Amino acid sequence: MISRRALLLAAATGALAGLTACGQDDDPRPLTTAEAERFAVIRFNAYDEGTRRLDLHLVGTPEPLRLSGWVDYRAFVAYASVLSADGAEELGLVHWDRTAKASRPAPVPEPVLPRPEDGWTRSAVVPEQAVFDTALAMVLQLGADRPDNPLLLAQSDARWLRADRVGDAAVDVMTGPTPEGAPDQAGSRLRYWVDQRGHLLRLEAALGQSELWSTFDFAAADGAEVPALG
């Protein structure tokens, strides 16, 4: 049986365990069977698709940032340009897997693929200590090689918040189950925008102690291949 922890569909439990609720919708309700079934396959659908485009608007860091790149959910590795919040200034590159990251400061080559060979500094990904690392870990936690258990999701405190749209796609906005050991409704700091086929198009997350929402947008990768971290 899949544990409640596995049902989180989120990152770094240690980084999330102390979070409290914010941004409640008007009338949250439990998931229907159909909604739980679609929610249960979002990570597997990401794995099945393989590589996805990532556009992350990150707050809660010393300065707001934008990460624009790709994530490979079969190899569990991602690669992105790091930009200023408005996208006008290239700050560098970051390449990461579930345990380590490599950073390279600007200037950034154009195009960014294939990955440049020189100028990289490698370090551990430590989600408990930095919002930036929490976001990196969260990206890779959104893929898995099997579905989650929809029955357990339906029985949890996951909630449907509202119907909405991402571009032309109709989505349901939902929260996941509250992390083990976290205050009640801490899970409401994660909002999943799930389309009618069970694909995650957007994640909103209030990271660290911030009351602001970081936004993770996902789309088709258009044939891009993410290199191994090495």
N, C-alpha and C positions, 0 to 999 in steps of 0.2 A: 504494500500500500504506500502511496506517495505521502510523505509527511507534509504537515502544514507549512513547515519551513520551505519545502520545495515548491509549494504553491505560491510563494511570494511573487515569483516572476520579477524579481528585482535584484538589486546589488547588495553587497557587503552588509550583512546583518548587523554588524557592530556599528556601522555608520548610521543605520536607520533606527536602532533600538531605542534611542532617546528622543525620538521625534514626537511631537504632539500635533493635534489636528489643526487644519487651517482651510479656508476657502470652501466651506460646505455648500453644496447645491441645495435648492429649495426643498426638494422632496426625494431624497435617496431612497431606494427600495432594494430588497434582495434580488439577485439575478434570477431570471426565468431559466428553465431547462435549456432552451435554445441559446440564450445568452451565455450560460455557463459552458455549453459545448463549444461555442465559438471562442470564448476566452481561453478555454483549456488547450487550444491548438495554436495559439499565437507564437509560442516559442518553437514548436515543431514546424510550423509553416515557414518561419525564418530560416531554420536549419535546412528545410527541404528546398527553399529558394537558393540557398548558398550565400551569395554575395549581395548585399544591399547598399544603396546609397545612404549616407548619414549626413544630416545637417543639424548640428547641436548648437543651441544658443544657451550659454552657460552663465549663470549668476551665482553669487555666493563666494566667488573667488575675489582676490583683491581688486581686480578690474574685470568687468564682464568680457567674455570671450565668445568667439564663434569657432567651431570645429567643422570643417567641411571635408568629407572623404568617403571611405567605404569600410564595411565590416563584413568579414567572411565568417558565417555562422557554422561552417563545417570545420574549418581550421581554427576557429576562435582566435582570430587575429584581426586588427583594425589599423587603419592608416589614414591620417588626416592632416590637412593644413590647419594651422592655428592662426586666427585672424582677430583683429579688433572687433568689437561688438557690431559695428556697422559694416564690417567686411571690407573696409577701405584699405587697411594696413595689414600686410603679411608679416606675422611675427615669427613663424617657424613651422616645423613639421613635428608630428608625434606619431610613433608607431608602437603598438602595444599588443600584448596577449594577456592571459589571465594572471600572470605573476610579475611581468616586467614591462618596462616602457623604455623606448629610445627617443630622445629629443634632439632636434637639430635647429639652431637659431636661423633667422633670416640672414642672408637673402635666400628666398625660396625659388627653386628652378621652375620654369614653365615649359612643358607641363610637369606636374609633380610625379607622374609615373612615366618611366620606371624610377624607382627610389634611388636618390643619389647615394653613392657609396661612402662618402667621407663626411666628417663633421658631427658624428652622432655621439651623444652621451647617454649611457645606459644606467637605469636605476630600477628599484623595485616599485611595484604598484602597491600602495599602502592606503586602502580606502578609509581606514579608521582615522587617519591623520590629516587628510587633505580632501577638500571638496572636488578638486580637479581629478584626483585618483578615484574618488567615489563615482564620478561620472564615467570615467573610463571603464571601471569594473561593471557598472550598470549596463553599459552598452553590450558587453559580451554575455551578461546574464540573460539577455533577452532572446537567446537561442538555446534549443535543447533537441536531442535526437529522438525524443518520444513525447507524446502529448502528456499534459497533466490530467488529473482525475476530475472530470466535470462534476461528479456527484459531490466530492469533497468541496469543490468551489461553490456549488449551490448551497451547501450546508454551512459555509463559512460566513464571515461578516463582510465579504466582498459585496459591493453595491453598484447598481446601475444609477448613474447620475442624470443623463439626459441624452437625447439624440442631437447630432450635430453633423458637420461636414468638414472634410479635409479636401480642399480643392473641389473636384467634381464628385468625390466619393462620400456616400452616406456612411456615418459611423455611429456607434454607441460609445459613450464615454462612461467608463467604469473604474472603480477602485478595486485593488486586490485585497486579499486577506491581511489583517494586521499581523506584523511580525511577532513571533514568540518573544515574550518578555517586554514588549513595548506597551505603552499606555493604550487604552481603548481608542479606536479610530485613528491610530497613527498611520494606518494604511491609506488614509485619505490624503496623505501627502504625495501619493502616486496616482496619476490619472492615466488610464490607457484608452486610446482612441482606436477602436477595433472595427474593421469594415465587415461587410456581410459575409465574407468568405473566411473570416477568422485571421486576417492579416493585421498586424499592428502598424498603423500609419503614423502615430504620434504618441509619445509619452511625455507627460508633464510631471516634474518632480521638484519638490521643495527640499533642497539638499542642505545638510549640515544644520545650522541654526537659522538659516535664512527663511524669511516668510515670502520670498519671491520665487517664482516658478521658472525653472530651466525647462527648455523645450527640445526634445529629441524627435526629429522628423526622419522618416524612412521612406525610401522609394526604390524603384528598380535600378539596378547597378549599370545597365547598358553595356554589359560585357567587360567591365573593369575587373582586373585580377589583383587581389591584395597579396603582396609578397610575404613570405615567412619572415618572422622577426630575426631569426638566426642568432 
